[in-house]
Amino acid sequence: MKINNVNSNLIYLIPCILAILQEFYISSLIYFTMFIVSSKYHSLDHQRREKNNKRYLEYQKIDILFAYLLIFNNSFIIFKNYKKHKIICLLSGFIAISSFIFYYKYAEADYVSDQIYDKYHPYWHISTGIGSAILFLY
């Protein structure tokens, strides 16, 4: 199976399940919703080239909103658990920073060609999913 912008969202189910096991139910809901929303949004990627496509733009806004919600959620977990679990929090933070650098260099649709975006954007999903999952490995 080739990794693409839709199936790479499966990674969000890992932190979703781990969050449930650690009784972080709101976090698990965020990860699960991110999986659903991002999968739907990226299933419309073929419409990306159509200017002012309202359906695509609506899902894009929702995807961005949940991406920020996921960032806020992970930041809160790091803040809450840093004293008890420094290594895990530092590792997750390092992955998050690396992911942002990677995202803005290779995977942001407004700044790179469609070919580069389609090739590298799934790795943004994978890195943020791994960084999120690490937060629940204590």
C-alpha positions, 0 to 999 in steps of 0.5 A: 500500500502506497502512503498518501494524504488519506491513509497516512491519517490512520496514524492518529488512531494510535494516540487515540487508543493510547489516550483512551488507555490513559483516560485522556478522553478529550484528547482521544476525541481530538485525535479521532476527530482529526483522523475523520476530518483530515481523511475527508479533507485529503480525499478531496485533494484532487479539487485543490487546484480548483479555485474557490471550491467551497466544499474543499475550502470548508474542509480545509478550514476544519482540518486546520482548526483541528490541527491547531486543536491537536497542537494545543492539546499536545502542548497542554499534555506536555505542560501538565506532565513535564515534571513527571515525564521529562524524557517523553515530553522532550522527545515529543516536543523535539518531534513536534518542532522537527515536524513543523520545520519539515511541514513548512519546507516540504509539505505546505500546499501553498508553498510547494508544487503539487508533486512535492506536497503529495509526496511529503505531506503524508510524513507530516501526518505520520510525524505528528501522530508519532509525536502525539502517541509518545505522550501516552507511553508512560 
